[in-house]
Amino acid sequence: MKLAFFLVLSLLSITCLAVDASNDKVVLTVSGVLSQQNSGKNTAFTMDMLTKLPQHSFVSKTPWYEKPVKFTGPLLRDVLAAAGAKGAQISALALDDYRVEIPFQDAIKYPIIIARLLDDKPMPVRDKGPLFIVYPFDQYKELHQDVYYTRSVWQLSKMIVQ
């Protein structure tokens, strides 16, 4: 019981810290059905705010790189939780206006990362950065399908939760 209370308290603390307003450059804006806004009706994340969320890594082969690469960043579900997001669909938008719909359930079912590091280095815009939604393709064989590859958005800049 004490452990469960501590875990809930820790998650709430991380969530509160993650959405504190900042003067740094916003790299990701989440809008839609949210309970934790810090920028009008939106939740704006800077790179520093994303770094303060728990970080996860995996190595995976993808269609975009010749060899397996390491992706590091917060889980998509942790970013959504920090924003207090609830819904059935996530519209993910890239800097080049690429847009794809991701079922909210994917974020719960799979440890999808919003990668901010590629092989432990920040990703420049010309190399799919600064943020890249990446599914753990090598951990789940069912993800080796075009439908999941198309949901992997590089140059991610905005998510709309509906």
N, C-alpha and C positions, 0 to 999 in steps of 0.2 A: 504494500500500500504506500509506504513512504517512497519507494523507488518510483512508482507510477506518478506520485505527486511531484517528485523532483524532475522527472522527465517532462511532464506537462509544463511546469514552471520554467524549465530551461528552454523549451520550444517557444513559449510565449515571450521570453526575454530576447531570444534570437529574432523572432518576428518583429518585436518592437524596435530593436536596433536596426533591423534591415530596412525599415521604411521611414526612418527619421529623415527629414528634409536635409538636403545637402546643396552646397554651392558648386560642386564639381559638375563636369559634363555628364549629362544624361545619355546613357547608351541603350536603355531599354525602357519603353513606356508600356504599361499594362493598363487597359481600360475595360469597361464593361461592368459586369456584376462583381463589385469589390466592396469589402468592408474596411480596408486599410488604405486610404488614399493619403498622399502627401503632396500632391500637385493638382489642386482643383478636384475633379472627379476621377483622376488617374493616380496610379502609383508609378513614380519615376524612379528608376534604378541607375545609379552610377556604377562604375566598375568597382569602386571601393565597397559599395553596399553589397554587390554580388559576391565579392571576395569574403565578406563577413558571414555569409551563409555557409553551412557545412559544404565542404568541397569533396567531390568524388571523381574518380578517374577510372578509365578502362582503356584497354588497347583493342583496336578492332580494325579489320580490313573494311574498306569502303570502296564504292565505285570511283571516288574522286582522288584517291592517292594510290600510287603503285604498290606500296608495302603497308603493313599494319602501322597505325599511328596511335599515339596516346592522346586522349581527350580528357581535359580536366575542367571542372566547373561545378556549379550547384545543380542539383536535380531540378528538372522542370517543375515537379510537384512542390518542391520547397519554395521556389520563386512564386508559384501560384498561391501557396499557403501564406507567404509573407504579405501578399497583396490582399489576402482574404477573398480570393477568387472562388466563385461557385458558378457552375454551368455545365452544359453538355458539349459545347464546341469551343475550340480556341482557333481564332484566325491569326495565323502567324504571318507577319509582313517583313520583307527584307528591304534594305536600302534601295534596291533597284526596282521596287514595287512588286516583286514576286510575292504571291499570296497563296497560302494553302490552309485548308481546314484540317485541324487535328482533333480527333475525339478526346474530350477531357479524360475519358476512361484510359486512354493510352498512358497518360501521365501517372495514373494510379497503378496500372498493370506493369509498366516497364520502368526501369531506372534510367529514364531519358535525361541526358545532360544538356544544359545550356553551356556549351564549351566556351571558355574564355582563354584557354591555353591549348596549344597543339604541340605535343612533344615538349611540354614544360615551358613553352615560350608564348608570349602574347601573339595573337593573330592579327596581322594588318588587314585592312579592307581588301587589298589586292589578293590576299590568301584566305578568303572566306570569313574574315573577321569583321568586327571584333568579337561577335558572338555567333555561335553556330549550334542549332538544335541537332543533336546526334542521338540516334537510337543505338542501343547496345547490340549491334547486328551479330557479333560473334557469340553472344551469350544466349540468344534465342533464335533458333534456326527459322522459325516462322516469320522472322523479320526480313529474310532474304527475298523480298518481293518489291516490285516497283512502287507499290502504294506506300510503303514505309520509306523508301529512298526519297520519294517526292515530298514527304513530310519533314525531311531533314533540311531545315532552312538555314543557309549561311547568310552572313551579313544581316542577321536578325536585328530589327529595330523596334518592333511593336507587336504586342499581342492583344487581341480583343476577345474577351471571354463572354460568351453568350449562353 
